[in-house]
Amino acid sequence: MTAALVAAGLGIIPGTAQAAGPVPVAAGVAEAIAEASTSEGFHSPADRTIRTALPASEGNAKTNGKTSGTTNAKTAVPQTAVPQTAQAAETAPTAQAAVDAGANSALAVDVSGTSFTAHGIELTTLITSADFALGVVIDWGDGKTDTVTAQGNAELHHSHTYDKSGEYQVKVTVTDTANAVQAANGGAFLTPGSDFTPHTPTRLLDTRDGTGAPAAKVAGQGTARVKVAGNAAVPAGVTAVALNVTVTETAANGYVTAWPGAGYDRPGTSNLNYTANRSVPNLVIVPVGEDGYVELYNGGPQPVDLIADVTGYFTRASAGGYTSMTPARFVDTREGHGASRGRLPARTAFETRIGGLREVPQGITAVALNVTVTEPEGPGHLTAFSGAGPVPTSSNLNFVRGQTVANSVIVPVAADGTVKVFNGSWMPAHVVVDVVGYYSKDSKAAFLPFTPFRTLDTREEAYGWPGGRFRAREYITQGFTPEAATGVEAYVLNTTVTETGGTGYLSVAPSPYALPAEGGPAAPSGPRPGSSTLNWTAGDTVPNLVQASDGDHGVITFWNQGYQDADLVLDVFGVYQSK
């Protein structure tokens, strides 16, 4: 069967899939989310409490036979409310002295805010007070408040979820009405999650011509540094970046790993794998280091050229959140689906509408696609871009004659909901476009990057895998979302297929079924997907980024849609989380 037929989802044999065994990874995911989200927070100790005298009345001047520190209206008026006269100058210190000497002179508030999800805060309030009834108001800084009561010394715990990423001023105000005194404290809370801003595809690095680095190949086991923050209109304070990374001019097999660089250890995962004499692209979503750089490591033994194009970036400023979809085919030029039937002519582009069709709403800012070229009549490249913009000089995937190549792409969307795909070859080729998700101001899921970790490698009897190859026409299920990780919209994964025995393609989709109980029968497979994530031929090692939903049951299914066995490697890089 040709790669073209496989990518089309043809030749399916119903009812032959048999689960090769579920692999639970929820514990590792829970630990990664907890580690990533708890990096932000604040603590404002009790000695920063601001105490204020309140206007007193006859009804609250005395309590329990004790005279409060605000026994007359004049001294109870806050400093700012007293007319600026000589008498006021004498009275204002007296008011503060009355507060400090009152029946609840020890009233103070200690406030700590820690994060637990991309948009969530857990607030701990420690109140020091004499034994009086207290009113407590928590202002979350987003226009929402919580009101509770307390008595004397108290420890209070509250949680809150912000709708969007950003910095919020959190304030806790404790009021002792009986003694006409108020204490307030708080701090600035920065959400761990980041929102996405699309960027016109722009080249940041090309070691072939000296763009962003000296014009020289990256040595084997060497590193290239890519300046991101402050480069090509990417702002300072960027937390992560979407890069299309391409390795070319390869002389041996190897791999490339992207990571934040300074202050971070290089992870043991890979972002793309390459073979000799092949150019291989892959989308990379990677945190940006504190110095504003990302580093690319050449894990092969021989020098290579590296290219990096920015397609978007993440910041804690409120921008576009993410909404995942079950992968849906929007364009297939072999069938005339979503574009004219027939190969896309050389050096031309087609336009297709995404926003406002099927499950995708109008008004989206960017779309996450899987773009596949198949049956090309010559070598070349494809570039996906906004329907309203000119053709960028960057590329999303490269191919040679007869090759089927897929790559994950994040593309800005024009105001009318359209994107374009340009065939940079001098020969025609077929193009397939699958939509996997979209970004919009109404989408709430923010990106929360992890320290990358591997969840599966079928070549090794580890990761909960019982051993054996990724069998032809079968599937592997993985349970991702733990109970504690609420609001997960999608996972950012890197899928790699290697040791391939023939032609095939990989499909990734949420499972409609929960994982079976331990020792119970395997869950049904669900429908075989008609979309493709990556394509391969015999002997290939092929990577691709996947932004995969785990559906209603926290389970993702990976399908070997080929007719020969292969090996599958999965690395997790982060989540989109709405809470």
CORBEL-V951239 format. One record per pair of residues at least 4 apart in sequence whose C-alpha atoms are under 8 Angstrom apart, sorted by the first residue. I is the first residue (numbers start at 0). J is the second residue. Records with the same first field share a line. If there is no record, write none. Layout:
# CORBEL-V951239
I=J  J
This chain:
# CORBEL-V951239
0=4  5  502
1=5  502
2=6  373  403  502  503  504  534  535  536
3=7  373  374  403
4=8  9  10
5=9  10  502  503  504  560  561
6=503  504  530  531  534
7=529  530
8=528  529  530  531
15=472  473
16=472  473  474  524
17=473  474  524
18=473  474  475  476  521  524
19=469  470  473  474  475  476
20=464  465  475  476  521
21=475  476  477  478  514
22=462  463  464  475  476  477  478
23=463  477  478  479
24=28  454  462  477  478  479
25=29  478  479  480  481
26=30  481
27=31
28=32  479  480  481
29=33  480  481  483  484
30=34
31=35  449  450
32=36  115  116  447  449  484
33=37  115  116
34=38  449
35=191  447  448  449  450
36=114  115  116  117  191  192  447
37=113  114  115  191
38=114  191
39=113  114  188  189  190  191
40=111  112  113  114  188  189
41=111  112  113  186  187  188
42=109  110  111  112  185  186
43=47  109  110  111  184  185  186
44=48  108  109  110
45=107  108  109  110  184
46=107  109
47=184
48=107  108  109  182  183  184
49=182  183  184
50=98  106  107  180  181  182  183
51=77  95  98  180  181  182
52=69  75  76  77  94  95  98  179  180  181
53=75  76  77  179  180  181
54=69  72  75  76  77  179
55=59  60  69  70  71  72  75  178  179
56=60  72
57=61
59=176  177  178  179
60=66  67  69  70  71  177  178  179
61=65  66  67  70  177  178
62=66  67  177  178
65=102
66=70  101  102
67=101  102  103  177  178  179
68=97  98  99  100  101  102  178  179
69=74  75  94  97  98  101  178  179
70=74  75
71=75
72=76
73=90  94
74=90  91  93  94  97
75=94  97  179
76=80  81  94
77=81  91  94
78=91  92  94
81=87  91
82=87
83=87  88
84=88
85=89
86=90
87=91
88=92
89=93
90=94
91=95
92=96
93=97
94=98
95=99
96=100
97=101
98=104  180
99=104  105
100=104
101=178
102=129  178
103=128  129  178  180
105=127  128  129
106=126  127  128  129  182
107=126  127  128  182  183
108=124  125  126  127  171  173  182  183  184
109=124  125  126  184
110=122  123  124  125  171  184  185  186
111=122  123  124  185
112=120  121  122  123  188
113=120  121  122
114=118  119  120  121  190  191
115=119  120  121
116=120  191  192  484  576  578
117=190  191  192  193  445  446  447  575  576  577  578
118=160  161  162  163  164  190  191  192  445  576  577  578
119=158  159  160  161  190  578
120=158  159  160  190
121=156  157  158  159
122=155  156  157  158
123=154  155  156  157
124=153  154  155  156  171
125=152  153  154  155
126=151  152  153  154
127=151  152  153
128=151  152
129=151  152
130=150  151  152
131=150  151  175  177
132=148  149  150  151  175  176  177
133=148  149  150  151  173  174  175  176
134=146  147  148  149  173  174  175  176
135=146  147  148  149  171  172  173  174
136=144  145  146  147  171  172  173
137=144  145  146  169  170  171  172
138=142  143  144  145  169  170  171
139=143  144  159  167  168  169  170
140=167  168  169  170
141=161  167
149=153
160=578
161=578
162=443  577  578
163=194  317  320  443  445
164=189  190  191  192  193  194  315  316  317  318  445
165=189  190  193  315  316  317
166=187  188  189  190  315  316
167=187  188  189
168=185  186  187  188
169=185  186  187  188
170=183  184  185  186
171=183  184  185
172=181  182  183  184
173=181  182  183
174=179  180  181  182
175=179  180  181
176=180  181
189=315
190=315
191=315  447
192=315  445  446  447  576
193=238  313  314  315  316  317  445  446  447
194=313  314  315  316  317  318  319  320  444  445  446
195=311  312  313  314  318  319  320  321  438  445  446
196=311  312  313  314  318  319  364
197=310  311  312  364  365  409  410  411
198=309  310  311  312  411
199=309  310  311  384  385  391  411
200=308  309  310  311  384  391  392  393
201=231  308  309  310  391  392  393
202=210  306  307  308  309  392  393
203=210  211  225  226  227  230  231  306  307  308  309
204=209  210  211  212  225  305  306  307  308
205=209  210  211  212  214  304  305  306  307
206=210  211  212  213  214  215  216  217  304  305  306
207=214  215  216  304  305
208=213  214
209=213  214  215
210=214
211=225  226
212=223  224  225
215=304
216=302  303  304  305
217=221  222  223  297  302  303  304  305
218=222  297  300  301  302  303
219=297  298  299  300  301  302  303
220=296  297  298  299  300
221=296  297  298
222=294  295  296  297
223=294  295  296
224=292  293  294  295
225=292  293  294  295  307
226=230  291  292  293
227=231  233  240  287  291  292  293
228=233  234  235  236  237  287  291  292
229=233  234  235  291
230=234
233=237  312
235=291
236=291  314
237=287  291  312  313  314  315
238=286  287  288  312  313  314  315
239=284  285  286  287  312  313  314
240=283  284  285  286  287  309  310  311  312  313
241=282  283  284  285  309  310  311  312  409
242=282  283  284  285  307  308  309  310  311
243=280  281  282  283  306  307  308  309  310  395  408
244=280  281  282  283  305  306  307  308
245=278  279  280  281  305  306  307
246=273  278  279  280  303  304  305  306
247=276  277  278  279  303  304  305
248=276  277  278  303  304
249=273  274  275  276  277  278  301  302  303  304
250=274  275  276  301  302  303
251=274  275  276  299  300  301
252=272  273  274  275  299  300
253=272  273  274  297  298  299  300
254=269  270  271  272  273  297  298  299
255=269  270  271  272  295  296  297  298  299
256=265  266  268  269  270  271  295  296  297  298
257=269  270  283  285  293  294  295  296
258=263  265  266  285  286  287  293  294  295
259=263  285  286  287  288  289  292  293  294
260=264  265  287  288  292  293  294
261=288  289  290
262=288
266=450  451  452
267=451  452
268=451  452  453  570
269=570
270=281  283  493  542  544
271=279  280  281  495  541  542  543
272=279  495  540  541  542
273=277  278  279  540  541
274=540
278=397  398
279=396  397
280=395  396  397  406
281=395  396  406  407  542  543  544
282=406  407  408  543  544
283=544
284=572
285=293  448  572
286=293  448
287=291  292  293
288=292  293
297=302  303
308=393  394
310=409  410
311=409
313=446
318=439  440
319=364  438  439  440  441  442  443
320=438  439  440  441  442  443  444  445  446
321=436  437  438  439  442  443  444  445  488  575
322=436  437  438  442  443  444  488  489
323=435  436  437  488  489  546  547  548
324=358  434  435  436  548
325=435  436  508  509  548
326=433  434  435  436  508  530
327=433  434  435  530
328=431  432  433  434  529  530
329=336  337  353  431  432  433  434
330=335  336  337  338  351  430  431  432  433
331=335  336  337  338  340  429  430  431  432
332=336  337  338  339  340  341  342  343  429  430  431
333=340  341  342  429  430
334=340  341
335=339  340  341
336=340
337=351
338=349  350  351
341=429
342=427  428  429  430
343=347  348  349  422  427  428  429  430
344=348  422  426  427  428
345=422  423  424  425  426  427  428
346=421  422  423  424  425  426
347=421  422  423
348=419  420  421  422
349=419  420  421
350=386  417  418  419  420
351=386  417  418  419
352=356  415  416  417  418
353=359  416  417  418
354=359  360  361  362  363  412  415  416  417
355=359  360  361  362  416
356=360  361
359=437
361=416
362=414  416  439
363=412  416  437  438  439  440
364=411  412  413  437  438  439  440
365=409  410  411  412  437  438  439
366=409  410  411  412  434  435  436  437  438
367=407  408  409  410  434  435  436  437  438  546
368=407  408  409  410  432  433  434  435  436
369=405  406  407  408  432  433  434  435  531  532
370=405  406  407  408  430  431  432  433
371=403  404  405  406  430  431  432
372=381  398  402  403  404  405  428  429  430  431
373=401  402  403  404  428  429  430  431
374=400  401  402  403  428  429
375=398  399  400  401  402  403  426  427  428  429
376=400  401  426  427  428
377=399  400  401  424  425  426  427
378=397  398  399  400  424  425  426
379=397  398  399  422  423  424  425  426
380=394  395  396  397  398  422  423  424
381=394  395  396  397  420  421  422  423  424
382=390  391  393  394  395  396  420  421  422  423
383=394  395  408  410  418  419  420  421
384=388  390  391  410  411  412  418  419  420
385=410  411  412  413  417  418  419
386=412  413  416  417  418  419
387=412  413  414  417  418
388=413
390=421
395=406  408
396=404  405  406
397=404
398=402  403  404
403=534  535
404=533  534  535
405=532  533  534  543
406=532  533  543  544
407=532  543  544  545
410=418
411=418
412=416  417  418
413=417  418
422=427  428
433=530  531
435=546  547
436=546
438=442
443=576  577
444=486  487  488  575  576  577  578
445=575  576  577
446=573  574  575  576
447=573  574  575  576
448=572  573  574
449=571  572  573  574
450=572  573
451=570  571  572  573
452=570  571  572
453=568  569  570  571
454=462  568  569  570  571
455=461  462  463  464  567  568  569  570
456=460  461  462  464  566  567  568  569
457=464  466  467  468  469  566  567  568
458=466  467  468  566  567
459=464  466
460=464  465  466
461=465  466
468=564  565  566  567
469=473  474  475  559  564  565  566  567
470=474  559  563  564  565
471=559  560  561  562  563  564  565
472=558  559  560  561  562  563
473=558  559  560
474=524  556  557  558  559
475=556  557  558
476=510  554  555  556  557
477=554  555  556
478=514  553  554  555
479=549  553  554  555
480=484  485  487  549  553  554
481=485  553
485=576  578
486=576  577  578
487=574  575  576  577  578
488=548  549  574  575  576  577
489=546  547  548  549  574  575  576
490=545  546  547  548  549  571  572  573  574  575
491=544  545  546  547  571  572  573  574  575
492=544  545  546  547  569  570  571  572  573
493=542  543  544  545  569  570  571  572
494=542  543  544  545  567  568  569  570
495=540  541  542  543  567  568  569
496=535  539  540  541  542  565  566  567  568
497=538  539  540  541  565  566  567
498=537  538  539  540  565  566
499=535  536  537  538  539  540  563  564  565  566
500=536  537  538  563  564  565
501=535  536  537  538  561  562  563  564
502=534  535  536  537  561  562  563
503=534  535  536  559  560  561  562  563
504=531  532  533  534  535  559  560  561
505=531  532  533  534  557  558  559  560  561
506=528  529  530  531  532  533  557  558  559  560
507=528  531  532  545  547  555  556  557  558
508=528  547  548  549  555  556  557
509=547  548  549  550  553  554  555  556
510=524  525  549  550  552  554  555  556
511=525  550  551  552
512=522  523  524  525  552  554
513=522  552  553  554
514=521  522  552  554
515=519  520  521  522
516=520
527=558
532=543  545
533=541  542  543
534=541
535=539  540  541
547=555
548=555
549=553  554  555
550=554  555
559=564  565
